[in-house]
């Protein structure tokens, strides 16, 4: 048994609801709706917001604040929170919330939007009249928006809600097993998002869903390789599995239920309350997490570049870090074939030319507004800041100065090894041969002795080995191309070294081949 109070009415109209302890909040909304249909004209039951409170009938102060809600106002949430209100979510059971019967007021029922003065929503056929009606309603509740942006604000709010509803309605038609699938646009998107299903997505998704050792997961790697798209994939998969999702992005934070209920999260208290509910999963995209501890119910997934200001606190706790690799040439070609070939915006040759210049950063390569020369300018600008400490710091997270990710890429073990599960190890390499040569040129000019020391001292450090090998190869090839006499030892069949002799090499030109069949003797 619980007593409920509907905002907009007198405290004396509070009423009693008797239901089984297994009744969910979603079902309770329908019951309350049925008992007060005149109050809820033109409102769906699932749009009601229920707040848990504890207001005794002899509590003059709290009853006075409750009476303030008789006249609806823009600060309803504040008044409710001052009353100790805790928002209730559809999947919660009454028995877990109200452990014993009470005649105190225990539920405040909040309508989804402020009604017109008559208590009924005015139906407006003409779009301009509808806008004026909304404008007048905002004036009545003292919700101050500059006149010049009022129309845009109203439309933006409505558009965002429509986008999320469209996403929920589209779930049956989205197959994340397809090589390319479409997700309806969300707030901040200009159009629907077509996602190329990278090979790593399937493994990462299955691992997170099936793993029982961890409750938080950091999906990290270079910017521009599809981490946000993976977050969208996880959103779809979780909603299809009937999980509630707390989607925490840089520009918005929303709680999404598979039934279509959506709440905007406005503060950390609400965030924590929502995250603590059963079957709620958090997806955090490119920002710091708002709650610094784990939950016993759902899981937390962060997708972010390894910028320490964002990931440091999240990864401090019992967290599984999984590394997303940069794109390889085959992925780029397949994506181009599936998504861009018919449009004719750019050719496969331009895709491969960009890949040779900057490596596998898909965001750069498939941006038709970013030409080859634009990418070259970005890399040259990053090279200005290059110093040898950049190499030593690769085992650390990026600092606020992120020029390094344009020059050095993170790779990972795609296959399981004796030492590690897939995608759990990280190692670093130059973005491309072009970038490696440019960096080496600057290192030789300014840090020649320290460069030799770096190659020697890091050859046995797993995370640094790839960079070390790249530099060693470049330095060796450069030395061997010089006209010079070199000491050599012939190696016998049984692995022994013959006495030292010398060999004279003439000046050699470096030539690149795309196919082994192009390599012939005496090419100059």
N, C-alpha and C positions, 0 to 999 in steps of 0.2 A: 504494500500500500504506500503510495506517495501522493503528496499534494502538489499541484501544478499551478503556476501563475502565468497568464498570457500577457505579454507587454501590450500596452494600449488600453487595458481594462483596469477597473478598480481592484484593489487588493481583496475586497470582499467577494470577488467573483472567483477566487481560487477554488479549484475542484480536486476531487479525489480520483485516482486511477488505481485499480487493483488488477494485477497481472501476475503470471507465473514468473519465477526467478530466472527462467531460461529465455524470457522475452528479450529480444534485442532492442536497442535504441531505435533502429529502423522501424521495427514493428510498433514501438511505443509512439513514434511520430504519427503513424496511421490511426492509432487509437485516439490520441489527443485531437487529431484532425476531425475524426468522426464525432467527437463530443462538442466541437466548437466550430461547426461548418460556417456559421454566419460570420465568425471572426476571420475566416480564411478564404473569403471569396476570391476566386481567380488565383489561388496559390496552391501549388502542389505540396503534398504532405512531406515529400523528401527534401523540400527546400527549407523546412523549419529548422531552426537551431535550438538545441536543448542545452541548458546550462545547469550543472549540479550546484546547489547552494544548501545552506542550512539556516533558515530564518524562523526562529520561534515566534509565535503569535504575541508574546509579551515583550518582544525586542523592539522598543520604540524607535531607536536610531535606524536599525536596518529596515523596519517597516516604512519609515519615513523616506528612505532612499528608494525603496521599492515603489512607493507611491509616485515618486518622480517619473517613473517609467510609464505612468498612466498616460502622460502626454509624450508621445514618441519624439525623440530628439536624436541629433547626430552623435551624441556621446553615450549611446546605450552601452556599448562594449565597456567603456570606462566605468560606468555605474555598476554594471554587473561584476566587473573585476573587483571593485571596491567592496562588493558583497561577498567576495570569496568565490566567485563563479568559476567553475571548471567546465570547459566545453566537452560535451559527450559526443562520441562518434558512432556511426551506424552499426558497427560490428560488435559493440560492447553489450554484455548481458546485464540485465537489471540486477540479478542476484549478486554479481561481483561488485556492484556500485553501492547498492542500498542493502546493507546486511541485516537490518531490522526495521520493523514497521515504525513509522513516526507520523505524527499529525502536524509537524512543522512543514513549512513550505520548502520543498527539496528540489524542485525543478522550475526554472524560468524558461518560458517558451518565447523565442524571439522570431519575429517574422523576417523573411529574407530581404524585404525592401520596404521603405516607408510608404504607407498608403496615402491616397488623397484625403482631403479633409472629411469627405463624406464616409470614409472607411471603405470605399470601393474604388477599384482601379478604373479610371476613366479610359474608355476605348477611343483611340484616336486613329482615324483612317488616314488622314493626310500626314505625310512625313514631317512637314514643316510645323504643323500643329503639335505633333508628338514631341518635337524638339522643344517647342515653347512650353509645353506642359512639364517636361523634365526640368527645364530651366526654372520655372516658377516653383516646382517642388523643392529644388535645391535651395532656393531663396528662403522658403519657409523653414527649412531645417538649419539655416545659417551655415551652409556648407560653401565656403567662399572660394570661387574659382574665377580668375580674371576673365572678363567677357570675351576677350579675343581668342582664348583657347578653350572656352567652355564646350563648344560643339565638338571639337576634337577629342576632349577628355571623355565626353559621354560616349562617343563612337568607339574610342579605343577600348574602354572598359567592356563594352558590349562585344566588340570583336574578339577580345581575348577569351571571354567566356564561350563564345561560339566556336573558337578554335579548339578548345579543350573538349567541348561536347562533340565536335566533329571527329576528333581523335577517338573518343570512346565509341562512337557509332561506327567508325571504320575498322575497329579491331577485327571483326570476323573476316574482313577482306585482306588483311595484312599477313603475309606469310614470310616470316623472317628466315625461312629455309631457302627461299629463292636467291639466286645469285644477285639480283637487283630487286629491291622492293621500295615501295613509296610510303612515306609517312606524311600525313597532313601537316601543314605548317602550324607551328606553335608561336606564341608571342615572341617577337623579334625576328621571325622569318618573313621574307618577302614572298615566298612561294613554297609549295610542297617540296619535301626533301626526298630525293632519290638516293638510296644508299647502296653502294657496292659492298656486297657481303664478303669482307676479307676473310681469308682462311683462319686467321687468329681469332676472329669473333666467336666462332663456334666453340672452340676449346675454352676460351675465357668465360663464355656464358655458362657452359656446362659445369666448369669447375666451380664457379661461384654458387650455382644452384645446388650442387651435390655435396660440396665440402661441408664437413662437420667440425673442423678444428678451429676455424676462424669465424668472426662475426663482422669484420671490417676488411675491405679490400681496396687497395690503391692500384688503379690502372694508370700507368704513367709511360712517358716516352716523349719524343720530340713534338713540339707544336705542329699542327697541320697534317697529322697522319690518320685522323679518324677516331680519336678518343671520344669526342662529343657524340659522334654517330653511334659508337658502341653504347654510350649511355642511353640514347634513344632506343636502340635495339633492346636493351635490358628493360626499359620502361614498358615497351610493348609486350615482352615476354612475361613480365610480372603481372601486368593487368590481365593478360590472357589466363594466367594461373590463379586469378581471383585474389591477388594481393593488392593491398592499398600501397600507394607509392607517395612518398614525400619527395618531390622534385625541387631541388634547391639549386637554382641557377643564379648567375650574376645579376640579372635584371628582374627576376621574380622567384618567389617560393610558394609552391602550391601543394596541397594535399589532394590526391586524386583517388577516388574509389572506383572500382570496376563498374559499379551501377550507374555512374555518371555524376555522383556528388563531388563537388569541387569546393575547396575552401582556400582562400588566400591566407598565408601565414604572415602575421605582421610583427611578431616579436619572438624572442628566444623562449619565453615561457610557453607560448602556444606550440612552438617547434618541438620542445621537449615533451609536452603532453601528447602531441600527435605521434612522435617517434616511439613513445613508450607503449603504444597500443599494439595488440596482437596482430600479426600478419602485415605489419607496416614495414616497408623497406625504404631506405633513404638513398637517393641518388644525388650526389653532390658534384656539380660540374664547374671546375675551374675557380673555386673559391674556398675559403677556409670553412671548416665545419662549425656549426653553431653550438654544438653540444660536445663537450670533450670527454665523453665516456660511452661505453657500449650499452646495448640494450639486450634483454633476455629474449625478445620476441623476433623481430626482423633482423636484417643485416644492413650495413652501411657500405655503399660503394662510392668511392671518389674517383673521378676521371680528371686528370690534371697533368700538365707538364711538371717536371720535377723541380719546381720553384720552391725553395725552402720556406718562404713566407706562407705558402699555402699548405704544403704537404707535411711539414716537420712535425707539428703537434698531432696530426691525424695518424702518421706512421709510427709515432713513439709508442703507441699502445700495441696490443697483440694484434698485429696487422699482417696480412699477406700482400706483399708488393708483387705485382705482375707487370712485365714490361711489354709494351706493344712495339713491334719492330717498324722501321721505316719501310716504305713500299719497295718491292723489287720490280725489275723491268717487266716481268711477265704479268704481274698484277696490274701495272699501269696500262699495258697493252690491252688486257682483257677488259678493264674498266672503260677504256676509250672505245673499244668495240661495242660494248653494251650501252653506253650512255651518251657518247659524243660523236660517234662516227656519222650518224645520219644528219646531225645538226650542221655539220660542216664548219663549225666555229674554228676548229684548228685541226691540223693534220697529225697523223701518227708520227711523222718525222719531227714535228715541233715538240711533241711529247718526249720523244727520245733525246732530242737535243737539250731540252730542259733537264732531263734526268742526268745526262752526262755533266751538266754544269753544276747542279745543286743537289743531286742525290734524290732519294725517294720521298720528297715532301709533296704529297698529292695536292695540298691546298695551293701551293705555288704553281704546280704543273698544270692543273686543270682550271686555273683562273684565266679566262680569256682576256681579262684586262691587264694581265701581268705578262709582258713580253719577255723574250730571252734577254734583251738588253736591260730590262727592268730588274730581272733577277741578278744579272751580272753586277748592276749598280749596288744592289743590296749587299751582295757578297763583298764587293770592294770596300764598301763603307764599314762592314764588320771587320775587315782585315786591318783597318787603321788602328783598331784597339788591340790587335794581337800582341801578346807577350808570352813568354815561355810558361809562366804560371798557369796559363790556360790549360796546359797539358796536365800539370800536377793536380789541378782542381777537378779533374773529371770524375773522380770517385765521390765527389760531393754533389749536393743539389745546386741548381742554378741560384745565383744571387739575384739581386734586383737588376743587375746589368746582364742582359741575356744575349749578348752578341754571340756567345759561344755556340748556341744551338743552331745558328746559321752555318757554322763551320764544322762542327763536330756532331755526329749522330750517335744515338744509343741503339745498340743491337742486343739481341738476346738469343738464348738457346731455344730454337723452335722445337727441337725433339728432346725427348727424355734422355738423360744421361745417368751414369752410375751415381753421380754426385747430386743431381738436381732434377726437379720436375720441369716440364716445358715452361718457358716464358718467366722463369724465376731468377735467371742470372742476367747481369748487365755487363756489357763491354762496349768500348767506344772506338770509333773510327772516323776519319775525315769524311766529310760529306761526299766528296768526289775526288778523282785524281787531280782535277783542276785546282780544287781548294787545297789539297795536300801540297801541291807544288808551290802555290802562292804562299802558304804558311811556312814551308821549308825555306823558301827564299828569304823571308823576313827573319826567321830564326837564325839562319846562317849569317846574315848581315849583322845582327845585334846580339846574338846569344850563342855563338858557335861552340864555345867550350862547354857551356851548360847543356847544349843540345846533345853533345856526345855523352855527357854524364847522365842525362835523362834516358837515352837509349840503353845504356849499360845497366843503370840501376833499376829500371822498371821491366826488364825482359821477363822476369819471373812473377810479376804481379798480374793475376788473371784479368782484372778489369782494365789494365793498361796495356796488355800484351798486343792487342790489335793496333793501337796507335804506334806502339814501339816497332812492330813489324812493318807497318806502312812506312814509317820514317826510315828504318834501316834499309828497306828495299830502295827507296828513292835516293838515299845517300849513296848506296852501293852502286846503283846504276849510273848515277852522275859521275862517280869516280871512274868507273870502268869505261865510260864513253870518252874519257880524256886520252890524249896521245901520251902514252907513258909506258915505262918498263915496270912490270909487276913480278914479284917473286911468287913462284908456284910450287906445289908439291903434287906429283901424280899419285893417284890412289890406286893401289893394286887390287886385284880381284878378292884377295883375302882381307881387305880393309886396312892394309898397312900403307904408310906414307913413304914414298921414295925420296931420295935426297932433293934438296931444294934446287930449282933451276929458275930461269926467268923467261918471261914472254913479253914481247913488245906489241902493244895494241895501238893502232892508229886512231885518230879522232873519229868517233862514231856518231851517227845521227840517230836520234830516237824516232822510231816509226811505229804507228799504232795500226793494229789490224782488228777488224770486226769479226772475221771468220778465220779459222785455222787453215782453210783451203787457200787463203790468199798468201800464206807464208811460203816463200820460195827462196832458194839459195841465191846468194850474191845480189840481194836487193839493196839498193843504195838510195 
